[in-house]
Amino acid sequence: MLSVSLGVIAVLRLKPYQKGIAKVQRILLADFQVPMTDSARPGLSASLADRLIVERAVSDLRRATPVILTEAGQTWLVLSTEAASAGAMVELIPDGALLTLVMTANRAEALGLVIDEEPGALIARRLRAPAETGLADPTHPAGSGAPGAMPLTIDAPIPSVADAAIRLMKAGQLLPAALLVPLAAPIDGLISLPRGQVLNATLPGQPRLRRLSDARVPLAGAENTRIVSFRDQVTGIDHLALLIGDPLTQGAPLVRLHSSCITGDLLGSLRCDCGEQLRGAIVTMNAAGGGILLYLQQEGRGIGIVNKLRAYALQDGGMDTVDANTTLGFENDERDFSLAAEMLRQLDVPAIRLLTNNPRKVGHLAGFGIEVRERVQHAFPGNPHNRRYLAAKASKAGHLLPAEDDSAR
């Protein structure tokens, strides 16, 4: 038997420029004894281990803790722009180090920078101090998008790990901009991982969901309902499949892909039609004898609740919903519909009738191997608060809406 004893974990010995992390690395654990045999020691497959490390990196970034990315013998400290000036974390940056702000072309264009790159490209600029990363937040007065508002006129080579850094930011639903600092070696106590590991683990379309639980949950409008939960092994985010009636016995059940909307689904916001779509889909499926509602935790078309509220603030200043998302640096739609396809495969549902007014969902699911036999319209009347939002979705995002009643997607 092998006995493992854990006590107080001492603060790591740090290099001179690492002293700031001591403020956040003192962790106290109660002593305990755990007997463990060699045969009982768990093991992870290489792919699962990679995903777990990426998940931890995403979690650290969301908690304002930097991570380390490596590529071709180079080592980079990576901080989110939302935390790059956060106290002890800044003290990790070596004196005199070159500071590079990496962002999407969408965000750079919104900041008034003249760029030639194609949409989706990354832009790098040199910074004078970590505090300047705060200007990449469009809610900052100097980040309003006015030409010349940002002191980012010095071009910088795009670091080799830039794409992985932005991928981690998006996975954590952080603004798609990062501060990158070259290091001589990794810093003890911070997660370090190679660029390729991030790109492979977060590649859309790869199987990464684990089915966890299944319970009967009577709903208003559909009392015969079961909810099945799935966990994303990269981000740790949980997604739900609502099985209304008995859809698994149908050849092509009615299916709705519904992205979570705290403001609309839960709070009854009038800025969108999400709550009406959610409850309407449940009633429609129940009346049809069954259906599957996939409740995907992809708030704000995949940018998260915090960024969605930032987009709302920009809309209050005159932008529409599409322009607000791209001004933040995101694409118009950041959702990963491969997750929905994988949920359907795990439920053994290869063919569906899709309840949507968004034809792109049809194309995405077909691309991931799900046969969509029919698109079923799912429209609701607009209101004075969301008519502009619906019009933008129709004109810019290709949603098929009945013009006569300003209905939803």
C-alpha positions as CSV (number, residue, x, y, z in Angstrom):
1,M,0.0,0.0,0.0
2,L,1.1,3.5,-0.8
3,S,0.2,6.2,1.8
4,V,-0.1,9.8,0.5
5,S,-0.1,12.6,3.1
6,L,-1.1,16.2,2.2
7,G,-0.5,19.1,4.5
8,V,0.0,22.8,4.1
9,I,1.3,23.5,0.6
10,A,4.1,26.0,0.9
11,V,4.4,29.0,-1.3
12,L,6.6,28.1,-4.3
13,R,10.1,29.5,-4.5
14,L,9.8,32.2,-7.1
15,K,12.2,34.1,-9.3
16,P,12.6,37.8,-8.5
17,Y,10.0,38.8,-11.1
18,Q,7.5,36.2,-9.7
19,K,7.1,37.6,-6.2
20,G,3.6,38.9,-6.9
21,I,2.2,35.5,-7.3
22,A,3.0,34.7,-3.7
23,K,-0.1,36.7,-2.7
24,V,-2.4,34.2,-4.5
25,Q,-0.6,30.9,-4.1
26,R,-0.9,30.1,-0.4
27,I,-3.3,27.2,-0.2
28,L,-4.2,25.5,3.0
29,L,-5.3,21.9,3.1
30,A,-6.3,19.8,6.1
31,D,-4.1,16.8,6.7
32,F,-5.5,13.5,5.6
33,Q,-4.4,10.1,4.8
34,V,-5.4,8.3,1.6
35,P,-4.4,4.6,1.1
36,M,-3.8,3.9,-2.6
37,T,-2.5,0.8,-4.4
38,D,-0.6,1.1,-7.6
39,S,-3.3,-0.9,-9.4
40,A,-6.0,1.5,-8.1
41,R,-4.2,4.5,-9.4
42,P,-6.4,6.0,-12.2
43,G,-5.0,6.7,-15.6
44,L,-6.1,9.0,-18.4
45,S,-6.0,8.5,-22.1
46,A,-3.7,10.9,-23.8
47,S,-6.6,12.8,-25.5
48,L,-8.6,13.1,-22.3
49,A,-5.5,14.3,-20.4
50,D,-4.9,17.0,-23.0
51,R,-8.5,18.2,-22.8
52,L,-8.4,18.3,-19.0
53,I,-5.3,20.5,-19.1
54,V,-6.9,22.8,-21.6
55,E,-10.0,23.0,-19.4
56,R,-7.9,24.0,-16.4
57,A,-6.1,26.6,-18.5
58,V,-9.5,28.1,-19.5
59,S,-10.7,28.1,-15.9
60,D,-7.5,29.8,-14.8
61,L,-7.9,32.6,-17.4
62,R,-11.5,33.2,-16.2
63,R,-10.1,33.6,-12.7
64,A,-7.6,36.2,-13.9
65,T,-4.7,33.8,-13.6
66,P,-2.2,33.7,-16.5
67,V,-1.2,30.6,-18.3
68,I,1.9,29.6,-20.2
69,L,1.9,28.6,-23.9
70,T,4.9,27.1,-25.7
71,E,5.8,26.6,-29.4
72,A,9.0,25.8,-31.2
73,G,11.2,26.4,-28.2
74,Q,9.5,29.7,-27.3
75,T,7.7,30.4,-24.1
76,W,4.9,33.0,-23.6
77,L,3.0,34.3,-20.6
78,V,-0.6,34.7,-21.6
79,L,-3.0,37.0,-19.8
80,S,-6.6,38.0,-20.7
81,T,-7.0,41.7,-21.4
82,E,-9.7,41.7,-18.8
83,A,-7.1,40.8,-16.1
84,A,-3.8,42.0,-17.5
85,S,-3.6,44.8,-15.0
86,A,-4.8,42.8,-12.0
87,G,-2.4,43.3,-9.1
88,A,-0.1,40.4,-8.4
89,M,-0.5,39.1,-11.9
90,V,1.3,42.1,-13.4
91,E,4.3,41.4,-11.2
92,L,4.9,38.2,-13.1
93,I,6.0,40.2,-16.1
94,P,9.8,40.6,-16.2
95,D,11.1,44.1,-16.2
96,G,11.7,45.4,-19.7
97,A,9.8,42.6,-21.4
98,L,8.2,43.2,-24.7
99,L,4.4,43.4,-24.4
100,T,2.3,42.3,-27.3
101,L,-1.5,42.8,-27.5
102,V,-3.1,40.2,-29.9
103,M,-6.7,40.7,-31.0
104,T,-9.0,39.7,-33.8
105,A,-9.2,41.8,-37.0
106,N,-12.9,42.6,-36.1
107,R,-11.8,44.2,-32.9
108,A,-8.9,46.0,-34.4
109,E,-11.1,47.5,-37.1
110,A,-13.6,48.6,-34.5
111,L,-10.8,50.4,-32.7
112,G,-10.1,52.5,-35.8
113,L,-6.9,50.6,-36.8
114,V,-6.3,50.4,-40.5
115,I,-5.8,46.8,-41.4
116,D,-5.5,44.8,-44.6
117,E,-6.1,41.3,-43.2
118,E,-9.1,39.2,-44.0
119,P,-11.8,38.8,-41.4
120,G,-10.8,36.2,-38.8
121,A,-7.2,37.2,-39.0
122,L,-5.2,38.2,-35.9
123,I,-3.6,41.6,-35.3
124,A,-0.6,42.3,-33.0
125,R,0.4,45.6,-31.6
126,R,3.1,46.6,-29.1
127,L,2.1,48.1,-25.7
128,R,4.0,50.4,-23.4
129,A,2.4,49.0,-20.2
130,P,0.0,46.2,-19.2
131,A,-2.6,48.8,-18.2
132,E,-3.0,49.7,-21.9
133,T,-4.8,46.4,-22.5
134,G,-7.8,47.8,-20.7
135,L,-8.3,50.0,-23.7
136,A,-9.2,46.9,-25.7
137,D,-12.5,46.8,-23.8
138,P,-15.0,48.7,-25.9
139,T,-16.8,50.0,-22.8
140,H,-13.6,51.9,-21.9
141,P,-13.9,55.6,-22.9
142,A,-10.8,55.3,-25.1
143,G,-12.0,52.1,-26.7
144,S,-15.0,53.6,-28.3
145,G,-13.7,52.9,-31.8
146,A,-12.8,56.5,-32.8
147,P,-9.8,56.6,-35.1
148,G,-6.6,57.3,-33.1
149,A,-8.3,56.5,-29.8
150,M,-6.0,53.6,-29.1
151,P,-2.2,54.0,-28.6
152,L,-1.6,50.9,-30.8
153,T,0.3,52.3,-33.7
154,I,3.4,50.2,-33.3
155,D,3.1,47.0,-35.3
156,A,4.4,43.8,-33.7
157,P,5.2,40.3,-35.1
158,I,2.3,38.0,-34.4
159,P,3.6,35.5,-31.7
160,S,3.6,31.9,-32.7
161,V,1.0,31.1,-30.0
162,A,-1.4,33.9,-30.8
163,D,-4.0,31.7,-32.3
164,A,-4.0,29.3,-29.3
165,A,-4.2,32.3,-26.9
166,I,-7.3,33.7,-28.7
167,R,-8.9,30.2,-28.8
168,L,-8.5,30.0,-25.0
169,M,-10.1,33.4,-24.6
170,K,-13.1,32.4,-26.7
171,A,-13.4,29.1,-24.9
172,G,-13.6,31.0,-21.6
173,Q,-16.1,33.6,-23.1
174,L,-13.6,36.3,-22.5
175,L,-13.0,39.2,-24.8
176,P,-11.0,37.9,-27.8
177,A,-7.8,39.8,-27.0
178,A,-4.7,38.7,-25.0
179,L,-1.5,40.1,-23.6
180,L,1.5,38.0,-24.6
181,V,4.9,38.3,-22.9
182,P,8.0,36.3,-23.9
183,L,9.7,34.4,-21.1
184,A,13.0,32.7,-20.7
185,A,11.3,29.7,-19.1
186,P,7.9,28.6,-17.7
187,I,6.9,30.0,-14.3
188,D,6.4,27.4,-11.5
189,G,2.8,27.2,-10.4
190,L,1.2,28.2,-13.7
191,I,-0.3,25.8,-16.1
192,S,2.0,25.3,-19.1
193,L,0.9,23.7,-22.3
194,P,2.0,23.6,-26.0
195,R,0.1,25.5,-28.7
196,G,-0.9,22.3,-30.5
197,Q,-2.6,20.9,-27.5
198,V,-4.9,23.9,-27.3
199,L,-5.8,23.8,-31.0
200,N,-6.4,20.1,-31.0
201,A,-8.5,20.0,-27.8
202,T,-10.8,22.9,-28.9
203,L,-11.2,21.9,-32.5
204,P,-14.9,22.1,-33.4
205,G,-16.4,18.8,-34.4
206,Q,-14.3,16.6,-32.2
207,P,-16.2,14.2,-29.8
208,R,-15.9,15.7,-26.4
209,L,-19.2,15.4,-24.5
210,R,-19.8,12.9,-21.7
211,R,-23.3,11.9,-20.9
212,L,-23.9,12.2,-17.1
213,S,-27.4,12.1,-15.8
214,D,-31.0,11.4,-16.9
215,A,-34.1,12.3,-14.9
216,R,-37.9,12.9,-15.3
217,V,-38.7,16.6,-15.0
218,P,-42.4,17.5,-15.6
219,L,-42.6,20.8,-17.4
220,A,-45.4,23.4,-17.7
221,G,-46.8,22.5,-21.1
222,A,-45.1,19.1,-21.3
223,E,-45.4,17.0,-18.2
224,N,-43.9,13.9,-19.8
225,T,-40.4,15.2,-20.1
226,R,-36.9,13.8,-19.3
227,I,-33.8,15.8,-19.1
228,V,-30.4,14.3,-20.1
229,S,-27.2,16.2,-19.2
230,F,-23.9,16.3,-21.1
231,R,-20.6,17.8,-20.0
232,D,-18.1,19.3,-22.3
233,Q,-14.7,17.8,-21.3
234,V,-12.8,20.8,-22.6
235,T,-14.7,23.7,-21.1
236,G,-16.5,21.9,-18.3
237,I,-19.8,23.5,-19.4
238,D,-23.0,21.4,-19.1
239,H,-25.6,21.1,-21.9
240,L,-29.1,19.6,-21.7
241,A,-31.3,17.6,-23.9
242,L,-35.0,17.9,-23.1
243,L,-36.8,14.7,-24.3
244,I,-40.4,15.7,-24.5
245,G,-42.9,12.9,-24.9
246,D,-41.4,9.8,-26.6
247,P,-39.2,11.2,-29.4
248,L,-36.7,8.4,-29.6
249,T,-39.3,6.1,-31.1
250,Q,-39.9,8.5,-34.0
251,G,-38.1,8.2,-37.3
252,A,-37.2,11.9,-37.5
253,P,-38.3,13.7,-34.3
254,L,-38.9,17.4,-34.0
255,V,-35.7,19.1,-32.7
256,R,-34.9,22.6,-31.5
257,L,-31.4,23.9,-30.9
258,H,-31.9,26.6,-28.2
259,S,-29.0,28.6,-27.0
260,S,-29.3,29.6,-23.4
261,C,-30.4,33.2,-22.7
262,I,-30.5,34.2,-19.1
263,T,-32.1,37.5,-19.8
264,G,-34.8,36.1,-22.1
265,D,-35.4,32.6,-20.8
266,L,-35.2,33.4,-17.1
267,L,-35.8,37.1,-16.6
268,G,-38.3,37.7,-19.4
269,S,-36.3,40.3,-21.3
270,L,-38.1,42.1,-24.1
271,R,-34.9,42.8,-26.0
272,C,-35.1,39.3,-27.7
273,D,-37.6,36.6,-28.3
274,C,-35.7,33.7,-26.7
275,G,-38.1,33.1,-23.8
276,E,-41.0,32.8,-26.2
277,Q,-39.1,30.5,-28.5
278,L,-38.1,28.3,-25.6
279,R,-41.6,27.9,-24.1
280,G,-43.2,27.8,-27.6
281,A,-41.0,25.0,-28.7
282,I,-41.9,22.9,-25.6
283,V,-45.6,23.4,-26.3
284,T,-45.2,22.6,-30.0
285,M,-43.2,19.4,-29.4
286,N,-45.7,18.2,-26.8
287,A,-48.6,18.8,-29.2
288,A,-46.7,16.9,-31.9
289,G,-46.3,13.8,-29.7
290,G,-42.7,14.4,-28.8
291,G,-39.5,16.2,-29.6
292,I,-36.0,17.1,-28.4
293,L,-35.0,20.5,-27.2
294,L,-31.2,20.8,-27.0
295,Y,-30.5,23.5,-24.4
296,L,-27.0,24.7,-25.3
297,Q,-25.0,26.8,-22.9
298,Q,-23.9,29.3,-25.6
299,E,-25.2,32.6,-24.3
300,G,-25.3,35.5,-26.7
301,R,-24.6,33.4,-29.8
302,G,-21.5,31.9,-28.0
303,I,-19.9,35.0,-26.4
304,G,-21.3,34.6,-22.9
305,I,-23.5,36.7,-20.6
306,V,-20.9,39.3,-19.7
307,N,-20.1,40.0,-23.4
308,K,-23.7,39.9,-24.3
309,L,-24.4,42.7,-21.8
310,R,-21.4,44.6,-23.3
311,A,-23.1,44.2,-26.7
312,Y,-26.4,45.5,-25.3
313,A,-24.5,48.6,-24.1
314,L,-23.2,49.1,-27.6
315,Q,-26.7,48.6,-29.1
316,D,-28.0,51.3,-26.8
317,G,-25.4,53.5,-28.5
318,G,-26.9,52.8,-31.9
319,M,-25.4,49.6,-33.1
320,D,-27.4,46.6,-34.1
321,T,-26.9,43.1,-32.6
322,V,-24.6,41.9,-35.4
323,D,-22.4,45.0,-35.4
324,A,-22.2,44.9,-31.6
325,N,-20.8,41.4,-31.6
326,T,-18.2,42.1,-34.2
327,T,-17.2,45.4,-32.5
328,L,-16.4,43.3,-29.4
329,G,-14.0,41.3,-31.6
330,F,-16.2,38.2,-32.1
331,E,-17.7,36.8,-35.2
332,N,-21.4,37.4,-35.7
333,D,-22.1,33.8,-34.4
334,E,-19.5,32.0,-32.2
335,R,-21.7,29.0,-31.4
336,D,-20.4,25.5,-32.0
337,F,-23.2,23.3,-33.4
338,S,-21.0,20.2,-33.4
339,L,-22.0,19.9,-29.8
340,A,-25.7,19.6,-30.8
341,A,-24.8,17.0,-33.4
342,E,-22.8,15.0,-30.9
343,M,-25.7,15.1,-28.4
344,L,-28.1,13.7,-31.1
345,R,-25.6,10.9,-32.0
346,Q,-25.3,9.9,-28.3
347,L,-29.1,9.8,-28.2
348,D,-29.1,7.7,-31.3
349,V,-31.0,10.2,-33.4
350,P,-29.5,10.4,-36.9
351,A,-32.4,12.2,-38.6
352,I,-34.5,15.1,-37.5
353,R,-37.1,17.8,-38.4
354,L,-35.5,21.1,-37.3
355,L,-37.6,23.7,-35.6
356,T,-35.8,26.9,-36.6
357,N,-35.9,30.0,-38.9
358,N,-32.1,30.0,-39.2
359,P,-31.1,28.0,-42.3
360,R,-27.4,28.0,-41.2
361,K,-28.3,25.6,-38.4
362,V,-29.6,23.2,-41.1
363,G,-26.2,23.5,-42.9
364,H,-24.2,23.1,-39.7
365,L,-26.0,20.0,-38.6
366,A,-25.8,18.4,-42.1
367,G,-22.1,19.1,-42.1
368,F,-21.7,17.2,-38.8
369,G,-23.6,14.2,-40.1
370,I,-27.2,14.8,-39.0
371,E,-29.8,14.4,-41.6
372,V,-32.3,17.3,-41.5
373,R,-35.4,16.1,-43.4
374,E,-37.4,19.3,-42.9
375,R,-37.0,22.8,-41.6
376,V,-40.1,23.8,-39.5
377,Q,-40.7,27.5,-39.0
378,H,-40.7,28.8,-35.4
379,A,-41.9,32.4,-35.4
380,F,-43.3,34.8,-32.8
381,P,-44.6,38.4,-33.0
382,G,-42.1,41.1,-32.2
383,N,-42.5,43.9,-29.7
384,P,-41.3,47.5,-29.6
385,H,-38.1,46.5,-27.8
386,N,-36.9,43.7,-30.1
387,R,-38.2,44.7,-33.6
388,R,-34.8,46.3,-34.5
389,Y,-33.0,43.2,-33.2
390,L,-35.2,40.9,-35.3
391,A,-34.8,43.0,-38.4
392,A,-31.0,42.8,-38.1
393,K,-31.1,39.0,-37.7
394,A,-33.2,38.9,-40.9
395,S,-31.1,41.3,-43.0
396,K,-27.6,40.5,-41.7
397,A,-27.8,36.9,-40.3
398,G,-30.0,35.4,-43.0
399,H,-32.9,34.4,-40.7
400,L,-36.1,33.6,-42.5
401,L,-38.7,35.8,-40.8
402,P,-42.3,36.5,-41.8
403,A,-42.1,40.2,-42.7
404,E,-45.8,40.8,-42.2
405,D,-45.7,40.4,-38.4
406,D,-42.0,41.0,-37.6
407,S,-41.8,37.5,-36.3
408,A,-38.7,35.9,-34.7
409,R,-36.1,33.6,-36.1
